[in-house]
Amino acid sequence: TEKIAFKVVQMKFLVNERPKDAKLWPYFQDGLRRIDYVLTYHVQKPQSTHKQSSKSCLCCGFRREQKNLPAHEDPELAAQEQRLDYHEDDQRLRREEFEENLREMGLEMEKEEGTKLPGVGFLKIHAPWDVLCREAEFMKLKMPTIKVYCLINQGSSIAEKVNVFIQKVTAPLQPNVGENQTENEKPLSYPFSREKQHLMYVILVLSLQILYEQWASYSIFYKYQPIGLVRKYFGEKVGLYFAWLGVYTQMLIPAAIVGVIVFLYGCATVDDNIPSMEVCDERNNITMCPMCDRACSYWKLVTACGTARASHLFDNAATVFFAIFMALWATMFMEHWKRRQMRLNYIWDLTSFEDAESHPRAEYEFHVMKKSLKKEQSPKVVSVAKLFDYKSIFLFCSFVCSMQIFVTLAIVFGVVLYRVSIMTALHMSSTPTFRTNIRATVKTTAAIINLIIIIIMDEVYGAIARWLTIMEVPKTDKSFEERLIFKTFILKFANAFTPIVYLAFFRGRIIGRPGKYLYVMGSYRMEECAHAGCLMELCIQLCITMLGKQLIQNNLFEIGVPKLKKMLRQRKIDKKHQEELNKTLHRHEKDHFLGPFVGLNPEYMEMIIQFGMVTLFVASFPLAPLFALLNNVIEIRLDAKKFVTELRRPIAVRAKDIGVWYTLLRGISKVAVIVNAFVISFTSDFIPRLVYQHMYSADGTLHGFVNHTLSYFNVSHFQPGTEPMQPMHLGYKVEVCRYKDYRDPPWSATPYEFSREFWAILAARLAFVIVFQNVVMLMSDFVDWLIPDIPKDISIQIHKERNLIVELFMKEERGKKYRNTIGDPSPQPLRSRPSSQA
């Protein structure tokens, strides 16, 4: 339909009774036939064609003035007007052909052009009952029958009591949607058949007002979602998204509670932490080596007291436990969703649903048509060109994706240069204000810059991924969507996590040592971590990125941008007549001003990136689940309000799962185990503390751990031009300074070489990664095996339902024979069972 300039405007609600004034309700002019679907298209005004053309071509008008030609004698303007007329005629002919095809399918149509909205035409479509029955039978659409049966018990008596208790506790949290069907009853469902339609009933469609009050309201954020009503109105695909989002948010509650407990544990034990106490003890009088060349001078370790205490909040003994817990949590979440998805498939009668082969996309058919025309002209060339086109497009897309990832790496490198240069500049500043809290200033500003770049590049990468996917010309919509998701995920995932990966695993690892530092671009010394490690900076980056993306990119953009677009669309109408016009506009004319539905991919992508933030580096930021929970509570109602009030009603699409998104979630949960193992082992000081306590400590405690982690450097070994410009900054001459590393002292036989402690700790770190990864994955696989994908009661009910449907039809056959004997063979018409949501 894009080829013929049609846009879909599905109406936001349907009524259940014939209206008194059919002109203001979704009915044809006769007031009898309901409007089931609306297509909108652009209508060119014949009177203003030349006027609009002259206004749209300023350069042509300027050339016409230079030639002193009147408007009707300008050949360039005449050619342009001819092209516009040809384009308009072509669009009109395509629309007429499309409308004729709809009529052949049995649909009834009514046109409405330029009555109240100038330049806009509406094609109202009504699907007669026999057409609906034909298509429902062709789709094997399951319909509820008149037979209602009681569901089986959940299990043992204890399980029943627990289930009843949970239902009573959560009763106030259920939405007030007036469901008259109890949870212990379910009608039998069977694929629709015109021969057996007298055994089925139709549930009337619901009003949008209930969804607005019981779903799209912020005041009921604490209640469950009416997923059943969402599915009835928007379709299974949208219903599954909100069901998944609800399960994910619900599962974040225990993760957030445990994360807060871990954080509070760090707060409670910070005063008893021996390493931070040693850093803050002024009696140690430890002089540290400069943090940069020339501009930086020697500094006291006691000045890092605040950073050391803050690092303990996130780097303590509970961190390992929380990482293991989150790995198991991710597995529990995946299993819980599979069971919930299977239960929804049963309730929504999708257990036997299979995705039918999708129709080819219009772009693909057009591409094939061009190929076939070329093949008729030169078949030998086309056979070679076809293979060449496929390989060239694949290589081109791979090259572009690789280049975008390289751009992301270059941006991270640019931020690194910013941190190095700004730190040097602040150290050289003569203003005392700038020289205080240099490290905190550099950390925060760099994290904010990273956030801004991530938000901007997210939009750029999304547009590039769509452009590349369009170039590939996939055959079906499903193939198009999967390729688009894959490219978008790769680019946006790299964009969001590359700065975090650098802070976690690369910063401070390849800097060298005093007197022999590594430099980039000739003069920039590689930045190093603080004494307490890079975990605190990683935590700051995660915190700012999560809060920034959720507050700015997700919520603010989702609220502000749609409202701005709606205002721009409404500005096309004269403000004086806008209020009067709104009173007389039809439902479909009002919906014309709503934003188009662009799919669920942006919503899923937003949550997938958040899931990565919650699981991948949760060992360094235990409050991530809490931030995600608070965001998602708002996100559910925000998305609901957007679907109900801001967007045109999407086309209902049947689906029994969330598709490729589940594969991505499972992959992230597996990678999270490995990433957290490396974060605990290499980014935090957990392993060095453990090795020191059991191998080098004299009393089995952490007393002396700080001194054990610091190596010695003779200041006379500075390379020329790298020594501090103010060597007397501390008020005395420094002969030996300390730096964090495990190296031999300058007076040993192998000065500045890695010490035996370094190799012992490295071996312990690698051993921890291997043990942690295998143990946690084994536990996760055990949980996966322990929990069945299909609930036991659902599998029993599916089997029972099959037997009952056979029994129902056998009973109907016996009744049919009886009616034939008494001379009344006609079955009863299809029954209509009103719904309380209608």
Helices and strands as residue ranges (DSSP letters): G 2-4, E 7-8, G 22-24, E 37-42, H 49-56, H 58-67, G 71-73, H 75-104, E 108-113, E 120-126, H 129-139, E 142-150, H 157-169, G 171-173, E 185-191, G 194-199, E 201-203, H 208-214, G 218-220, H 227-234, H 236-269, G 270-272, H 274-280, G 282-284, E 287-288, E 299-300, G 301-304, H 305-312, H 318-347, H 362-377, H 379-428, H 432-435, H 438-472, H 477-505, E 512-513, E 516-517, E 519-520, E 524-525, H 535-548, I 549-556, H 557-570, H 575-584, H 587-591, H 601-615, H 624-641, I 642-646, H 660-678, I 679-683, H 686-691, I 692-696, H 705-709, E 710-714, G 715-717, E 736-740, H 756-786, H 792-822, E 831-833
